[in-house]
Amino acid sequence: MKKLVFVIVFTLTFIANASCFREFVEKIDYFVEFKEKSPEMAAVLHVNFISIPPESKEAEEIVKQQLKIYGNMIVSHNKVFAIVKKKTKYKNIIGSAWYINDIDPANPIKIKFQKDLAAYVWLGKTRKIVTFPNYMYFLKKERDNEKLKSKIAKKQLQEQELKD
């Protein structure tokens, strides 16, 4: 009886450890959805896990890996930037991870990577991956730079008109 209990406990421990060290494989454990609506909007990348929910660090690494892959695809297809209204708009990709549970596949569960962080962004301008809060800061900084350039251009135009 003791041997049977020992064998069962050993087997269960081995199975639990083996499943923890498992590598996730695309198209078996997860699939990637990439949506690109228009040139001036950011693209969306969803990594959907289907078999087992990953640890947050594993999901984070896979999302970063997929962002690099799709970012390089955009670069290779020369879609990194578009000229809209005489302004250069760079293509960004927002990536997140989701777990599709068997109970309710229509409502996937978002996987958080760290505290208050559930998305990473590939920036087309710098070709780097940043956190979503840093992306928002980057957009605000870009907007402020555009406003400053616009003010300087108006001021130069007014000075030019005064000289003429």
Beta strands, then each sheet from edge to edge (+ up, - down):
strand 1: 30-35
strand 2: 43-49
strand 3: 81-84
strand 4: 87-90
strand 5: 93-99
strand 6: 109-111
strand 7: 119-123
strand 8: 128-131
sheet 1: 1+ 2- 5- 6+
sheet 2: 1+ 2- 5- 7+ 8-
sheet 3: 3+ 4-
end
